[in-house]
Amino acid sequence: MLNTPIRQWKGKRVWLIGASSGIGLALAQALIARGARVAVSARNGEALYRLAASTKPANVLPLPLDATSRDELQAAFAQMLDAWGGIDVALLLQGTHAPMRAWTLDADVARGLVETNLVSVLESLAVIVPRLLEQQQGAVAICSSVAGYRGLPTALVYGATKAALINLAESLYIDLAPRGIGVWVVNPGFVKTPLTDRNEFRMPALISAEEAAGHILDGFASGCFEIHFPKRFTRWLKLFRFLPFGLYVRLIRRATGL
Ligand SMILES: NC(=O)c1ccc[n+]([C@@H]2O[C@H](COP(=O)([O-])OP(=O)(O)OC[C@H]3O[C@@H](n4cnc5c(N)ncnc54)[C@H](OP(=O)(O)O)[C@@H]3O)[C@@H](O)[C@H]2O)c1
């Protein structure tokens, strides 16, 4: 077992970035239902206050921010520490997607994907990790994707940001696990959210955001480093990682028709 399992969430102080919709919103709701105290962040403050209004106010702390802004991250984290005196788990789920192929490559859109999916996670870690080291306890989870395993059509830049996050989580684990800090990487398959609603192709093994939240909590309870789901889909993609590139390309072309 690579991490200490987290099975009991009651009273845990959680910071969830990306909590305004999709998987993050469903996960925030599941954590609140289990008695965690959850500081919720995203740019859409209205959605965060709506979430807070729907539950016990003392257990939810809305901290609207743009996670690409260092100042906003620092100010929000200071507010959370003021309120709860520390952090137990940081969940970095912020992300965006813009389907792109080689012939639609747009440097500005690509830069935006890198800023939101990769740079904002680095900025978040730079704020959180020193505190986790000081406390000598806690955990951080980074949401990547199975799109980070290998190159895929339409995921020209999205996939590259997610591959970087998997590598980043592995390096973080190597450094932080010996210091008693948990590091997790979450690799979902297809989940129905505003992010995938822009996909025009049929998404195999599509699950709901609520199911995804359940899988993430099961993953924390198992103590594994990588939380991937649904297994009926992700196990195949894991197998595909070991194929020679030529064979992989033939299979992916056949499977996607792209
Ligand atoms: N859905 C899938 O099939 C799937 C599969 C694999 C991985 N993932 C990953 O799962 C995570 C959640 O995605 P989702 O599918 O639930 O999509 P979503 O509903 O679009 O959620 C994305 C979240 O990230 C937040 N966010 C985006 N940019 C931000 C910024 N600059 N600062 C702060 N928050 C920001 C959004 O809030 P605001 O817009 O309010 O800021 C929202 O809360 C993402 O990292 C995504 O890449 C999703």
The ligand as a Gaussian input file, in Angstrom:
#p B3LYP/6-31G(d) Opt

LIG

0 1
 N      -15.107000      14.558000     -17.252000
 C      -14.218000      13.665000     -17.640000
 O      -14.524000      12.729000     -18.417000
 C      -12.804000      13.729000     -17.132000
 C      -11.950000      12.668000     -17.472000
 C      -10.642000      12.713000     -17.010000
 C      -10.221000      13.764000     -16.230000
 N      -11.066000      14.783000     -15.921000
 C      -10.567000      15.865000     -15.086000
 O      -11.417000      16.033000     -13.975000
 C      -11.307000      17.370000     -13.491000
 C      -12.698000      17.941000     -13.292000
 O      -13.312000      18.048000     -14.579000
 P      -14.879000      17.897000     -14.834000
 O      -15.040000      16.879000     -15.892000
 O      -15.609000      17.771000     -13.576000
 O      -15.175000      19.291000     -15.569000
 P      -15.893000      20.637000     -15.105000
 O      -17.271000      20.338000     -14.648000
 O      -15.687000      21.574000     -16.233000
 O      -15.047000      21.093000     -13.829000
 C      -13.845000      21.779000     -13.903000
 C      -13.667000      22.548000     -12.618000
 O      -12.419000      23.253000     -12.677000
 C      -12.649000      24.588000     -12.323000
 N      -11.687000      25.485000     -12.945000
 C      -11.382000      25.596000     -14.259000
 N      -10.492000      26.580000     -14.439000
 C      -10.227000      27.097000     -13.213000
 C       -9.406000      28.145000     -12.740000
 N       -8.644000      28.866000     -13.574000
 N       -9.384000      28.402000     -11.418000
 C      -10.157000      27.683000     -10.565000
 N      -10.950000      26.682000     -10.936000
 C      -10.987000      26.398000     -12.251000
 C      -14.066000      24.856000     -12.829000
 O      -14.647000      25.968000     -12.131000
 P      -14.821000      27.456000     -12.708000
 O      -15.105000      27.341000     -14.163000
 O      -15.977000      27.967000     -11.873000
 O      -13.558000      28.142000     -12.405000
 C      -14.761000      23.581000     -12.399000
 O      -15.127000      23.635000     -11.046000
 C      -10.482000      18.128000     -14.539000
 O       -9.149000      18.229000     -14.087000
 C      -10.558000      17.220000     -15.762000
 O       -9.472000      17.391000     -16.625000
 C      -12.359000      14.795000     -16.354000

